[in-house]
Amino acid sequence: MHWVKLVGGLVLLVLGLVWVGQGLNLLPGSFMSGQAMWAIIGLLVLIVGAWLVWSTTRAGSRPTSARP
């Protein structure tokens, strides 16, 4: 289950970066280019993706409890 969360987070990170780039007109050639709304949506998607990746990697680094 952790790998699904990690892959989903990475996809959201890339998608958010592309949308921010298009919204800020750094990646022209789309109907989204130069539209501030897409920069904001991309930023929100980027934050969610970063949180998913962070929470997955943090959960993976927790020590397991010792069993008696």
C-alpha positions as CSV (number, residue, x, y, z in Angstrom):
1,M,0.0,0.0,0.0
2,H,2.9,2.3,0.7
3,W,4.2,2.1,-2.9
4,V,0.8,3.2,-4.3
5,K,0.8,6.2,-2.0
6,L,4.4,7.0,-3.0
7,V,3.7,6.7,-6.8
8,G,0.5,8.7,-6.5
9,G,2.4,11.4,-4.7
10,L,5.1,11.5,-7.3
11,V,2.6,11.7,-10.1
12,L,0.9,14.6,-8.3
13,L,4.2,16.4,-7.8
14,V,5.0,16.2,-11.5
15,L,1.5,17.2,-12.5
16,G,1.5,20.1,-10.1
17,L,4.8,21.3,-11.4
18,V,3.6,21.2,-15.0
19,W,0.4,23.0,-14.1
20,V,2.3,25.7,-12.2
21,G,4.6,26.1,-15.2
22,Q,1.8,26.5,-17.6
23,G,-0.2,28.8,-15.3
24,L,2.9,31.1,-15.0
25,N,3.4,30.9,-18.8
26,L,6.8,29.1,-18.3
27,L,5.5,26.2,-20.5
28,P,3.5,27.9,-23.3
29,G,1.4,26.1,-25.9
30,S,-1.7,25.1,-24.0
31,F,-5.0,26.7,-23.1
32,M,-3.7,26.8,-19.5
33,S,-0.7,28.9,-20.4
34,G,-0.8,32.3,-18.7
35,Q,-3.9,31.5,-16.6
36,A,-3.3,32.2,-12.9
37,M,-6.1,29.8,-12.0
38,W,-3.9,26.8,-13.2
39,A,-0.9,28.1,-11.3
40,I,-3.0,28.0,-8.1
41,I,-4.5,24.6,-8.8
42,G,-1.0,23.3,-9.7
43,L,0.3,24.7,-6.4
44,L,-2.4,22.9,-4.5
45,V,-1.8,19.6,-6.3
46,L,1.9,20.0,-5.7
47,I,1.4,20.5,-2.0
48,V,-0.8,17.4,-1.8
49,G,1.8,15.4,-3.8
50,A,4.6,16.6,-1.6
51,W,2.6,15.7,1.5
52,L,1.9,12.1,0.2
53,V,5.6,11.6,-0.6
54,W,6.7,13.0,2.7
55,S,4.3,11.0,4.8
56,T,5.1,7.8,2.9
57,T,8.9,8.2,3.3
58,R,8.4,9.2,7.0
59,A,6.3,6.2,7.7
60,G,8.9,4.0,6.1
61,S,11.7,5.3,8.3
62,R,9.9,4.6,11.6
63,P,11.5,1.9,13.7
64,T,9.3,-1.1,14.2
65,S,8.3,-2.0,17.7
66,A,10.0,-5.0,19.2
67,R,7.9,-7.9,19.8
68,P,8.4,-10.0,23.0
